[in-house]
Every structure is written in structure tokens, then in C-alpha cells.
């Protein structure tokens, strides 16, 4: 749902606040834009609000500083002429992202020097469905070239969604942004909310209470899904993106039923490295992490504590019931741990795997170390092989502290153990890293979940094997798909009440430019998994080629995509990331330094867990700066003053087009996918399938029939 103003050069947009309330399946939007005159003379702003496609508006209102004013509304066809006129006149390609939308337009005048004026737009629309979820969207053009128009960059945009705190609604999820959540005991609290967004505790009563989620930097397009749960069936939704000339991309989410099964009791084992290298702050944090784990236990859980250095010791020989007395005794045991000696990793893992798995209980091992094996079996491949033979149905989560690790061993133990690998830098908190994972693993609800599709074929799924769902979590699966049309998704899993199976009918499009973020999310996770596979087996030409292709196609930094760090203006990236991207050895090359391997594994672990674009970019070290820009799934770098698609190979057919000419707008008409790409600027090169398009002042002003045929065959 877009909102923006085009002010005169002395008037700038200061901030934008978007509030959306879900009431009885109706979304009530309120967008507040603040403009300020930074000049010394009277100014004005041409306020434009692109109307969302297909929205059934009710009660559309426009208010400027509290006074109701008339705004001109127009259809997408009429609005197109306005967009083209402004793009031509102001040489502002950022507006191209709005083409295809309707338009609400109003003039804000006068704005005195130093004066602020607020514009409020209110409207309602029915929330669209995505399978078993309600979809909430907000879109505002990036206005990325305002500096070129002698205007300051726009202020931040905040986005807040509130919806009933009712069992029928699951937890909101955003595939585009990181969100912060809070729940309120009454609706009145939501007007004077507290600054505590990570509070995920339920209000004591559902009646009148609301849940509030916030996106604090709502750049680009914001998408959220609110699952609609039935009492005994899960909510399943699908977001698809299909380029048309290749397999499609799918994001599948599952939210457990409103009436949840009884939680599965856990047998939790915490294995702590207490070798000499763990002395000082690390052993103190490890003790605190152990106590934090103990606090996550319920009376039906059991636990073991194992500490190791040269030798292996245990709190007790077998599992202890998580009652108050045993937990207090375990905390005293942790307080007495002392760091000294060498590192017997194989012995510690053997001990952790020695207790048999009891039917009906979920066995979880948390393993923490800061070193390589120096006592007992020292060959990492042998250790990993022995664990694979003994692990059975246990889940294994690993924590590697510092760079003095065999990172591949830490990584593979977790991946093959259906867990996660966490890598903690020396200056980071061990306690926090363990606490984040431990808090997520409370109250397992459904285990061994697998997804099946009838009607299409799911390919290269992540995660690929059976997975578990814990209380407060939803399952997010990213996949490619072959085929199109109506299909049935089925999830099978195990609960304390026996096996469960949930199904829903969905539609996989043959071609769709919607949801481009799904493709980049899948690619980010894929790179994370391939990176781990390469460390395990030493790499291969096939893996190298796939990593290279994904990095170039989706602008993901890899060891093969050095363009993201060698271009001028990239000094904002952390030095360790610069080293990482240029130094990780390829197949057949010399081994990379330990610190570089550590950073590569840490980045890959974050990529594998990324379920939003903001998390994916953070995991990959991607950020827009003076020399790098994104437009949809295309990444551009500034080379010789030309925004160049990183996929461009400087070969093949090139179609040169003059910006803002008839040919320029004809291109956008026949290839709407170019709108986002052309919005980066008026001098750019965009790569297609077997040809490229260059925007240049020396380009064509009219397209011939031959040009159109070329686009049809090669783009």
C-alpha cells in the first residue's frame, strides 16, 4: 500500500508512519506522511498515493493537518500518463515502480519556511487470502535517486500491524522484513504501547486483547502473513514466484492448529567444553548458559550435564528429572566447573550418546566447544562417522566458540543431527547464543514432519529432511517446483496423540512476477547449504558452479562474487567480511586460514536460517551503499558511472535505448519486469536471458518490429 509525495526541492519528506488494524477480516489503513520545508521561501508538495491493485476501497479520506481535502483519484490507465509525465519531466525513474497502480493525488500548498505539514490517508480494504493465511501488503516507491534531484533522502518509514489476540490467528510472519511483536491485555494499551517489542507472552485474557507487530525500517515492499488456524488442522499457505523459463520458487508456511497437542517430553543433554582455553569469561558464560538451559525445563523433561577436557565427567550417570531439587543441585555443579586440560571431543560425544533414547521422548543434545580434538580420537571424519552411527533419533545442536575449531566438524554434526550450528566470535556472548537456541527448543509439538506435493514436483527443498515444530514456531520451507496448476500440499508428522496429517489445496502458477523475494530467500538458504557441503567434501566443480551461479544471479556475496567488495565505495563492509569473500579457498586450492573458515561457516549458518529478506541480506553481508543497489532480484554495481547488472557478461546482443523516450516506455509496456530494474537510474545495463538492454543517451528513441521480436525471443 504505497504513499509518497513529490515535493519541490526545498520541501523534503521527513517521515512516514503506517498503521494497519485487522478487524473482522477488514484491513483499516492509516498512513501519515510528514513534510518539512527546509528552504527560505514558500514551498509546495505534489502528494501522490499509488492505489493498491484490486483494492475495494471504503471510506477513503485525505486529511492535511487535520483539514479534510479533496484528492483526485484515477485508475491505473489514467495514472500511467501522470507517472510517465513526471518521469520525463523530473527525470525520476523511481516512479516506474508505481506503474500499474491507480493514483490518489493532492497539492500541499503553501508550506512556509521551517513549517511541517502532515498528510493522513485512511482507507479500508478486505484482507486477501493466501491459502490458510491473510495477506497484508504495503508498498512505497524507494525514491532512490532523490539526491540527484537536489533533495535529501527520505526519512524512515515505520509500519505497525495490530490484529486480535485470538486463538484463530497464528503468529504473523514476514518474508520481507524482521518484525517485532508485543501482545496487549486490552486494546487501549495499543495506543500507548511500551517499548518492549520482544515480549511474546500471551495476555491473560483473549477478550479485547490485541497483538502488535512492527517493522521499524519499512523500505520497499512489506508483506506479512497472518495464519488462520482451525481447531484441529494447521494453517498452510503458499507464496510462489515463477520466471516462466525455469522451475518456479515456492515459500510454504505451516502454522500448528489452534488446539495444540500435548507437548512432547524432552531428554536434554548439555555438553560443555571446560578445557584450559575456556578459562576466564568463556567458562563463566558457559556456566550461565547451562543455568539458562535448566530454566527452560518443564517437570516432564529430564536432563544430563556432561563436561569435558582431557577427561569426561558427568553431573550424574543417567538422566535426572527436572524437579526443583535436581535443578538446584545441577546449578551448584555448574558453579564448580573449572577450565583446565586438553579437549576430548570424541569421548564427550560418546558419553552423550551412551544413554538410550526412550520412546515418546525427544532427545536433544547441545554441544559447546572452543577447540579442536587433542585427546582421544583426533580425526574429525572418524568422529563424525561414529556420531552418525550412534545418533539415532537424537537432535544435535552445536556451538563453536572462536576460530580455533574444526568448523566443518561443528557444522556437519549439527546438519546431520537435524540441528543448527552456531558460531560465536570471542567478543560475542556464549550465554546469549546458547540461550537463543535453548529458548526455541521448549515444548516440541510435532516431530518428524515431512511435506509432500501432489500435482507438482518439489525440488531442492530447504530444510530437506524431516523437521520439528516447537511451541510458538511456524514451519517455513523454501523450494523450487516443477509443473504448474492446482496441487495438494500434505504434511505428515508425529505428536503425543499419534500421527497427524494436514492437507490443503494450492495453486502453483506457470508464470508470475509476484513475490520476487521468494526466489532470493531460496537462493540465500541454498548458498548456505552448499557452502557447508563444500567444507565437508572439499568442494567439486558442480558445487562451485552452482554457488557461483546463485551469487551472480541473485547478488549474494560468495567466494566467487568478489564484485561486491572490490568496487569503490564498499568501505562500509566489515573487514572480516571483506577478507572472507576474497580468501576462502576453492576446490583444489590451498586451505583458507582458520579465521576465514570460521567467518565463512558463521555466515553460512545465518544464511541457512534466513526466512526474511532482511535476515538474508544481514547473513550475506549485503547492504545498499553508494556503489551497490538492488531492484527486485537484480543487484547492480556502479561501474564507470553505469549501474551494471552483476549478471552482465559483456557479450551477446545489446539493445540500447534512450531514457524517457518513447522506446523507453514501450519497453516497460511489453516487459513490465523491467520497471524495478529501470528504477535504479537513467544510465544502466540490465541482463536478460541471451541479451542485454543499456539505458544510454545515445540509445534508440523508437523500437522497431525487429527490436520487439528480439525482445520476445531472447529476453
NORNORHU-V213341 format. One record per residue. RES is the residue in three letters. SS is DSSP state (~ for helix, > for strand, _ for the rest). PSI is psi in whole degrees, -180 to 180 (NA if undefined). D_LAST is the distance of its C-alpha to the last C-alpha in Angstrom with 2 decimals. Layout:
# NORNORHU-V213341
res/ss/psi/d_last
RES/SS/PSI/D_LAST
RES/SS/PSI/D_LAST
This chain:
# NORNORHU-V213341
res/ss/psi/d_last
UNK/_/104/29.92
UNK/_/155/29.30
UNK/_/134/31.93
UNK/>/162/32.03
UNK/>/153/33.87
UNK/>/93/33.07
UNK/>/167/36.40
UNK/_/164/37.84
UNK/_/-22/37.77
UNK/_/-7/41.17
UNK/>/127/40.31
UNK/>/152/38.30
UNK/>/124/37.28
UNK/>/-40/39.59
UNK/>/163/38.72
UNK/>/130/37.26
UNK/>/126/38.88
UNK/>/126/37.46
UNK/>/131/39.78
UNK/>/128/38.94
UNK/>/130/41.73
UNK/>/119/41.30
UNK/>/114/44.24
UNK/_/47/44.50
UNK/_/8/40.74
UNK/>/133/40.27
UNK/>/122/38.49
UNK/>/112/40.38
UNK/>/141/38.40
UNK/>/115/40.11
UNK/>/124/38.13
UNK/>/118/40.27
UNK/>/133/38.87
UNK/>/127/41.25
UNK/>/144/41.06
UNK/>/140/43.45
UNK/>/109/44.43
UNK/_/3/44.66
UNK/_/-170/45.76
UNK/_/6/49.16
UNK/_/167/48.58
UNK/_/137/47.71
UNK/>/178/44.03
UNK/>/163/41.82
UNK/>/135/38.64
UNK/>/96/36.22
UNK/>/127/35.75
UNK/>/134/32.55
UNK/>/102/31.95
UNK/>/123/28.63
UNK/>/135/29.78
UNK/_/147/28.23
UNK/_/133/26.34
UNK/_/10/28.71
UNK/_/136/31.70
UNK/_/97/35.11
UNK/_/142/36.99
UNK/>/135/40.71
UNK/>/52/42.94
UNK/>/122/40.39
UNK/>/147/42.42
UNK/>/123/41.91
UNK/>/131/44.65
UNK/>/114/45.10
UNK/_/43/47.92
UNK/_/-9/49.44
UNK/>/126/49.51
UNK/>/129/47.60
UNK/_/162/45.50
UNK/_/131/43.43
UNK/_/142/39.69
UNK/>/127/37.48
UNK/>/144/35.05
UNK/>/156/32.22
UNK/_/171/29.50
UNK/~/-37/25.79
UNK/~/-45/25.49
UNK/~/-39/28.37
UNK/~/-32/27.28
UNK/~/-41/23.91
UNK/~/-40/25.94
UNK/~/-46/27.90
UNK/~/-47/24.94
UNK/~/-40/23.41
UNK/~/-46/26.92
UNK/~/-40/27.58
UNK/~/-44/24.27
UNK/~/-46/25.08
UNK/~/-44/28.76
UNK/~/1/28.78
UNK/_/54/25.52
UNK/_/83/24.85
UNK/~/-9/21.18
UNK/~/-29/22.52
UNK/~/-12/23.15
UNK/~/-28/19.48
UNK/~/-20/19.84
UNK/~/-13/22.47
UNK/_/135/20.64
UNK/_/-11/21.07
UNK/_/154/24.51
UNK/>/-173/27.86
UNK/>/135/30.22
UNK/>/128/33.83
UNK/>/138/35.05
UNK/>/152/38.46
UNK/>/134/40.15
UNK/>/106/42.18
UNK/>/141/44.94
UNK/>/160/47.12
UNK/>/107/46.51
UNK/_/160/49.44
UNK/_/129/49.25
UNK/_/-7/49.19
UNK/_/147/48.80
UNK/>/142/46.57
UNK/>/138/45.31
UNK/>/137/43.90
UNK/>/129/41.66
UNK/>/126/41.76
UNK/>/128/39.52
UNK/>/136/40.66
UNK/>/167/39.18
UNK/>/148/39.13
UNK/>/152/36.59
UNK/>/133/36.72
UNK/_/123/35.14
UNK/>/156/32.28
UNK/>/143/32.57
UNK/>/89/30.34
UNK/_/-123/32.31
UNK/_/32/35.68
UNK/>/152/34.79
UNK/>/137/34.67
UNK/>/136/31.63
UNK/>/126/32.18
UNK/>/149/29.43
UNK/>/131/29.67
UNK/>/134/26.97
UNK/_/131/27.61
UNK/_/148/25.24
UNK/_/-25/25.54
UNK/_/44/26.70
UNK/_/-17/25.73
UNK/_/27/26.45
UNK/~/-33/29.94
UNK/~/-37/31.60
UNK/~/-19/29.96
UNK/~/16/31.63
UNK/_/32/35.00
UNK/_/153/35.16
UNK/_/156/35.96
UNK/_/148/33.57
UNK/_/155/33.97
UNK/_/178/36.45
UNK/_/155/35.86
UNK/>/125/35.05
UNK/>/147/37.10
UNK/>/125/36.39
UNK/>/129/39.23
UNK/>/131/39.23
UNK/>/143/42.53
UNK/>/160/43.11
UNK/>/138/46.27
UNK/_/72/47.72
UNK/_/146/48.19
UNK/_/-22/47.95
UNK/_/-21/45.44
UNK/>/131/42.80
UNK/_/-169/41.46
UNK/_/129/40.40
UNK/_/142/37.43
UNK/>/138/34.41
UNK/_/123/31.47
UNK/_/-2/28.26
UNK/_/-33/27.31
UNK/_/158/30.62
UNK/_/137/34.01
UNK/_/153/36.62
UNK/>/138/40.40
UNK/>/148/42.70
UNK/>/147/46.27
UNK/>/146/48.37
UNK/>/147/51.22
UNK/_/-20/54.51
UNK/_/158/54.35
UNK/~/-26/51.94
UNK/~/-28/54.06
UNK/~/-28/53.23
UNK/~/-19/49.55
UNK/~/-28/50.47
UNK/~/59/52.22
UNK/_/151/50.23
UNK/_/156/51.31
UNK/_/66/49.17
UNK/_/85/48.86
UNK/_/-9/45.41
UNK/_/7/45.67
UNK/_/109/48.53
UNK/_/19/47.37
UNK/_/143/50.82
UNK/_/147/51.34
UNK/_/157/53.58
UNK/_/-24/56.95
UNK/_/138/56.39
UNK/_/-28/53.29
UNK/_/121/54.93
UNK/_/-3/53.63
UNK/_/158/51.69
UNK/>/161/48.06
UNK/>/143/45.40
UNK/>/126/43.55
UNK/>/146/40.33
UNK/>/138/38.98
UNK/>/117/35.83
UNK/_/-24/37.27
UNK/_/82/34.21
UNK/_/65/31.82
UNK/_/146/28.88
UNK/_/-146/25.58
UNK/>/128/25.44
UNK/>/130/28.47
UNK/>/133/28.55
UNK/>/150/31.76
UNK/>/132/32.92
UNK/>/108/36.60
UNK/>/140/37.64
UNK/>/109/39.98
UNK/_/142/42.39
UNK/_/171/44.85
UNK/_/-39/48.20
UNK/_/6/47.59
UNK/_/146/43.84
UNK/_/159/41.03
UNK/>/123/38.23
UNK/>/133/34.83
UNK/>/159/31.49
UNK/>/131/27.82
UNK/>/126/24.83
UNK/>/151/21.49
UNK/>/125/17.86
UNK/>/109/15.39
UNK/_/-21/11.65
UNK/_/-32/11.75
UNK/_/16/10.44
UNK/_/174/13.36
UNK/_/147/16.90
UNK/>/174/17.62
UNK/>/139/19.72
UNK/>/138/23.19
UNK/>/115/25.95
UNK/>/128/29.24
UNK/>/146/32.44
UNK/>/127/36.00
UNK/>/129/38.99
UNK/_/162/42.45
UNK/_/159/44.74
UNK/_/-41/46.93
UNK/_/104/49.99
UNK/_/147/49.41
UNK/_/162/51.19
UNK/_/137/53.89
UNK/_/148/52.55
UNK/>/129/52.77
UNK/>/147/55.52
UNK/>/148/54.42
UNK/>/103/56.00
UNK/>/127/54.71
UNK/>/125/55.46
UNK/>/119/55.01
UNK/>/119/55.29
UNK/>/128/56.02
UNK/>/122/56.17
UNK/_/32/59.46
UNK/_/171/59.55
UNK/~/-32/60.83
UNK/~/-13/57.43
UNK/~/5/57.14
UNK/_/161/60.15
UNK/_/-137/60.20
UNK/~/-33/57.61
UNK/~/-42/55.49
UNK/~/-33/58.37
UNK/~/-44/59.24
UNK/~/-35/55.72
UNK/~/-40/55.72
UNK/~/-46/59.00
UNK/~/-37/57.56
UNK/~/-41/54.48
UNK/~/-42/56.84
UNK/~/-36/58.76
UNK/~/-39/55.58
UNK/~/-43/54.68
UNK/~/-34/58.18
UNK/~/-15/57.78
UNK/_/-6/54.80
UNK/_/145/57.02
UNK/_/166/58.46
UNK/_/-22/61.85
UNK/_/-7/60.27
UNK/_/162/58.47
UNK/>/162/59.97
UNK/>/158/59.32
UNK/>/146/60.03
UNK/>/127/60.12
UNK/>/127/59.84
UNK/>/147/60.20
UNK/>/147/60.03
UNK/_/-112/60.74
UNK/_/-36/62.69
UNK/_/171/64.03
UNK/>/129/62.68
UNK/>/159/64.52
UNK/>/151/64.16
UNK/_/-47/65.37
UNK/_/162/66.76
UNK/_/-30/66.55
UNK/_/-175/64.65
UNK/_/146/62.71
UNK/>/141/64.49
UNK/>/141/64.27
UNK/_/60/62.66
UNK/_/172/65.83
UNK/~/-42/67.13
UNK/~/-45/69.67
UNK/~/-37/67.31
UNK/~/-41/64.67
UNK/~/-42/67.33
UNK/~/-40/68.53
UNK/~/-37/64.99
UNK/~/-39/64.53
UNK/~/-37/67.79
UNK/~/-43/66.58
UNK/~/-40/63.41
UNK/~/-27/65.57
UNK/_/-3/67.53
UNK/_/138/64.60
UNK/_/141/64.95
UNK/_/114/62.44
UNK/_/158/63.82
UNK/_/-171/63.39
UNK/_/-162/60.49
UNK/_/102/57.48
UNK/_/75/58.02
UNK/~/-45/54.62
UNK/~/-41/55.22
UNK/~/-40/58.61
UNK/~/-43/57.28
UNK/~/-38/54.49
UNK/~/-43/57.03
UNK/~/-41/59.29
UNK/~/-29/56.53
UNK/_/3/55.73
UNK/_/-29/59.40
UNK/_/131/60.01
UNK/_/150/59.07
UNK/_/129/56.44
UNK/_/133/58.20
UNK/_/138/56.79
UNK/_/2/55.52
UNK/>/144/54.93
UNK/>/116/51.72
UNK/>/123/52.37
UNK/>/132/50.53
UNK/>/129/51.04
UNK/>/119/50.21
UNK/>/123/50.57
UNK/>/129/50.90
UNK/>/158/51.46
UNK/_/13/51.12
UNK/_/-178/51.75
UNK/_/160/51.34
UNK/_/125/53.81
UNK/_/-8/56.97
UNK/_/146/59.52
UNK/_/-149/59.45
UNK/_/127/56.36
UNK/_/-12/54.15
UNK/_/115/51.36
UNK/~/-38/48.40
UNK/~/-36/46.99
UNK/~/-43/50.44
UNK/~/-47/50.74
UNK/~/-39/47.37
UNK/~/-42/48.34
UNK/~/-40/51.68
UNK/~/-42/50.14
UNK/~/-37/47.70
UNK/~/-35/50.74
UNK/~/-17/52.79
UNK/_/-40/50.33
UNK/_/-128/50.25
UNK/_/8/48.98
UNK/_/145/49.51
UNK/>/138/46.75
UNK/>/120/46.67
UNK/>/132/45.49
UNK/>/153/45.84
UNK/>/116/46.39
UNK/>/125/46.24
UNK/>/119/48.02
UNK/_/172/47.42
UNK/_/-9/45.81
UNK/_/57/48.73
UNK/_/161/47.18
UNK/_/92/45.67
UNK/~/-32/42.49
UNK/~/-39/41.09
UNK/~/-48/44.28
UNK/~/-40/44.13
UNK/~/-48/40.48
UNK/~/-36/40.97
UNK/~/-42/44.19
UNK/~/-46/42.38
UNK/~/-43/39.22
UNK/~/-20/41.31
UNK/_/15/43.83
UNK/_/34/41.35
UNK/_/-158/41.96
UNK/_/153/40.41
UNK/>/128/41.07
UNK/>/132/42.00
UNK/>/123/42.39
UNK/>/120/44.80
UNK/_/157/45.25
UNK/_/-34/48.90
UNK/_/-5/48.82
UNK/_/167/47.33
UNK/_/119/49.43
UNK/~/-42/50.03
UNK/~/-43/51.69
UNK/~/-44/48.68
UNK/~/-44/46.25
UNK/~/-40/48.58
UNK/~/-39/49.38
UNK/~/-46/45.77
UNK/~/-45/45.34
UNK/~/-40/48.86
UNK/~/-28/48.53
UNK/~/-23/45.37
UNK/_/14/47.18
UNK/_/148/49.96
UNK/_/68/50.60
UNK/>/131/48.29
UNK/>/-48/47.70
UNK/>/131/45.53
UNK/>/163/45.08
UNK/>/44/43.13
UNK/>/133/40.35
UNK/>/148/37.67
UNK/>/140/34.74
UNK/>/148/33.84
UNK/>/126/31.20
UNK/>/118/31.97
UNK/_/-28/29.07
UNK/_/170/26.28
UNK/>/123/26.44
UNK/>/133/26.44
UNK/>/149/25.28
UNK/>/54/25.95
UNK/>/146/28.06
UNK/>/122/29.68
UNK/_/153/32.61
UNK/_/-30/32.75
UNK/_/-169/36.46
UNK/_/143/39.12
UNK/>/168/39.50
UNK/>/150/42.24
UNK/>/127/42.37
UNK/>/161/45.02
UNK/_/136/46.56
UNK/_/0/44.50
UNK/_/153/41.23
UNK/_/161/38.27
UNK/>/130/36.07
UNK/>/122/32.38
UNK/>/133/30.20
UNK/>/137/26.58
UNK/>/159/24.80
UNK/>/159/21.77
UNK/>/146/22.09
UNK/>/127/21.42
UNK/_/177/21.85
UNK/_/170/21.95
UNK/>/-168/24.56
UNK/>/142/28.08
UNK/>/168/29.63
UNK/>/126/32.77
UNK/>/133/33.01
UNK/>/131/36.40
UNK/>/127/38.03
UNK/>/137/41.23
UNK/>/-177/43.58
UNK/>/139/47.22
UNK/>/176/49.55
UNK/_/-20/53.28
UNK/_/4/53.71
UNK/>/-173/51.98
UNK/>/149/48.51
UNK/>/154/46.06
UNK/>/126/43.00
UNK/>/136/40.68
UNK/>/158/38.01
UNK/>/153/35.66
UNK/>/134/33.17
UNK/>/169/29.59
UNK/>/124/26.26
UNK/>/112/23.17
UNK/_/151/20.08
UNK/_/-37/17.45
UNK/_/129/14.75
UNK/>/129/15.80
UNK/_/4/14.73
UNK/_/157/18.48
UNK/_/51/20.32
UNK/_/-21/17.77
UNK/~/-24/20.95
UNK/~/-41/21.54
UNK/~/-44/18.80
UNK/~/-35/20.20
UNK/~/-47/23.71
UNK/~/-45/23.22
UNK/~/-38/21.73
UNK/~/-48/24.71
UNK/~/-39/27.24
UNK/~/-43/25.69
UNK/~/-40/26.08
UNK/~/-42/29.65
UNK/~/-41/30.55
UNK/~/-36/29.06
UNK/~/-43/30.95
UNK/~/-40/34.17
UNK/~/-37/33.58
UNK/~/-40/33.20
UNK/~/-32/36.46
UNK/~/-46/38.20
UNK/~/-1/37.40
UNK/_/3/36.73
UNK/_/163/33.03
UNK/_/165/31.15
UNK/~/-38/28.17
UNK/~/-45/26.30
UNK/~/-44/27.12
UNK/~/-44/26.35
UNK/~/-40/22.89
UNK/~/-41/22.12
UNK/~/-44/23.59
UNK/~/-46/21.65
UNK/~/-44/18.27
UNK/~/-41/19.20
UNK/~/-44/20.57
UNK/~/-40/17.57
UNK/~/-37/15.01
UNK/~/7/17.36
UNK/_/38/19.46
UNK/_/123/22.58
UNK/_/127/25.30
UNK/_/178/26.39
UNK/_/-15/28.46
UNK/_/0/25.33
UNK/_/61/23.63
UNK/_/-11/26.29
UNK/~/-23/24.08
UNK/~/-8/25.28
UNK/~/-10/28.85
UNK/~/-12/29.02
UNK/_/150/27.52
UNK/_/152/30.24
UNK/_/7/31.19
UNK/_/21/30.96
UNK/_/-6/34.74
UNK/_/-18/34.59
UNK/_/146/33.69
UNK/_/144/36.78
UNK/~/-38/38.13
UNK/~/-31/38.18
UNK/~/-37/34.44
UNK/~/-45/33.84
UNK/~/-44/36.08
UNK/~/-47/34.48
UNK/~/-27/30.93
UNK/~/-8/32.12
UNK/~/-13/35.01
UNK/_/125/34.37
UNK/_/145/34.87
UNK/_/174/32.36
UNK/_/125/33.47
UNK/_/-9/36.28
UNK/_/179/36.85
UNK/_/147/39.92
UNK/_/143/40.46
UNK/_/154/39.44
UNK/_/155/42.32
UNK/~/-42/43.61
UNK/~/-35/42.63
UNK/~/-43/39.01
UNK/~/-41/38.95
UNK/~/-48/40.51
UNK/~/-36/37.91
UNK/~/-43/35.08
UNK/~/-39/36.72
UNK/~/-43/37.38
UNK/~/-43/33.76
UNK/~/-38/32.60
UNK/~/-41/35.23
UNK/~/-37/33.98
UNK/~/-41/30.37
UNK/~/-26/31.59
UNK/_/1/33.39
UNK/_/122/30.77
UNK/_/12/30.18
UNK/_/156/28.94
UNK/~/-40/26.36
UNK/~/-40/29.30
UNK/~/-37/30.97
UNK/~/-44/27.87
UNK/~/-39/27.48
UNK/~/-41/31.24
UNK/~/-35/31.30
UNK/~/-4/28.66
UNK/_/23/30.26
UNK/_/135/27.21
UNK/_/144/28.05
UNK/_/130/26.54
UNK/>/-159/28.58
UNK/_/-19/28.56
UNK/_/0/25.92
UNK/>/133/23.66
UNK/>/151/21.78
UNK/>/147/19.75
UNK/>/104/17.40
UNK/_/-125/16.84
UNK/_/10/15.86
UNK/>/135/14.67
UNK/>/132/17.53
UNK/>/142/18.02
UNK/>/149/20.92
UNK/>/112/22.68
UNK/>/118/22.79
UNK/_/44/24.69
UNK/_/16/24.34
UNK/>/127/20.52
UNK/>/111/18.87
UNK/>/125/16.65
UNK/>/127/14.27
UNK/_/-14/16.30
UNK/_/-10/13.43
UNK/_/129/12.91
UNK/_/7/14.64
UNK/_/36/15.52
UNK/_/168/14.15
UNK/_/-174/11.53
UNK/>/138/10.13
UNK/>/127/10.66
UNK/>/118/10.48
UNK/>/129/13.66
UNK/>/140/14.67
UNK/_/130/18.17
UNK/_/140/18.78
UNK/_/13/20.43
UNK/_/176/20.05
UNK/~/-37/19.29
UNK/~/-38/15.83
UNK/~/-50/15.37
UNK/~/-27/16.50
UNK/~/-38/14.70
UNK/~/-45/11.33
UNK/~/-28/12.89
UNK/~/-43/14.07
UNK/~/-22/11.00
UNK/_/78/8.98
UNK/_/-23/12.13
UNK/_/-18/10.77
UNK/~/-10/10.72
UNK/~/-49/14.48
UNK/~/-42/15.68
UNK/~/-43/13.76
UNK/~/-17/15.03
UNK/_/-8/18.43
UNK/_/-24/19.24
UNK/_/177/20.28
UNK/_/-2/19.93
UNK/_/103/19.16
UNK/>/158/16.20
UNK/>/126/13.32
UNK/>/130/10.34
UNK/>/136/8.39
UNK/_/-156/4.92
UNK/_/-55/5.16
UNK/_/23/6.36
UNK/>/173/6.11
UNK/>/160/7.70
UNK/>/130/9.20
UNK/>/127/13.00
UNK/>/119/15.41
UNK/_/145/18.54
UNK/_/-22/21.65
UNK/_/9/21.15
UNK/_/178/17.79
UNK/>/148/17.41
UNK/_/-15/19.21
UNK/_/145/17.98
UNK/_/133/14.78
UNK/_/170/15.64
UNK/~/-35/14.86
UNK/~/-40/13.28
UNK/~/-43/10.87
UNK/~/-38/10.03
UNK/~/-38/9.77
UNK/~/-44/7.43
UNK/~/-42/4.95
UNK/~/-37/6.19
UNK/~/-32/6.22
UNK/~/-17/3.78
UNK/_/NA/0.00
